Amino acid sequence: MPYARVAVLSDIHGVLPALEAVLAEPDVRGADRIVVTGDIAAGPQPVEVLDRLAELGDRVIWVRGNADREMVEFLRTGHLPTPDPIAGWAAQQLRPEQVAFLDGLPTSVTVEVGDLGSVLFCHATPRNDEEVVLVDSRLDRWAEVYADLDPGIGTVVCGHTHMPFVRLAHGRLVVNPGSVGMPYGRPGVHWALLGAGVTLRRTTFDVDAACARIAAESTYPEAADWADYFVRARATDAEALEVFGPRDGRT
């Protein structure tokens, strides 16, 4: 069924205060659905974030991200594909039913949304949960990413790179809402509202209080340092683009 308004939350990364801040937004509370586009739990409060989203029932449409997949793989094999200590720690905190839930999530969903028509939601790209596309990726890169996409899909919503943008590529609108819990460039909760077009949104909240709460409530040994770096968005967008840029195939 078509939905008039959809809120998109991506890359929450187990940051409960940020999730609570965006869920309190009137436009999120009033949305027909909330689409969560992956990398949900790999952070300092993984159990709490999954439980909070689960409380919303079928209002949430879930998509699995690479970090969610890697956490499940770690628990099965003992090997973490990405050298991220907090992901391994977070995986070990999850209840068995939460692990099974993450393992069963789809890698993409297609939903009819407002004036946008058919919208495909994924984590990184429609074909892969960890390849990189950026606001300045070249058009032939987008052609590669779109190669197997249904021609009826007019909008693609992705996450993964933690930086918000909207652009047109080969006649399709591409939306990245940015990150809820690990923003690059500036602090705050970054998200998007879809319906009569696309609006990129940023929710401000008490970052000092959030960092203090994470340090006090998380049992991750480096929780205070992790929150100080990621929740405060100490990585700039320029630094992130410099790291991600070579991964979109540019020369």
Helices and strands as residue ranges (DSSP letters): E 6-9, H 16-23, H 26-29, E 33-37, H 46-54, G 57-59, E 60-63, H 66-77, H 85-93, H 96-103, E 108-113, G 114-116, E 117-122, H 139-145, E 155-157, E 165-169, E 172-176, E 189-194, E 198-203, H 207-217, H 223-230, H 237-244, G 245-248
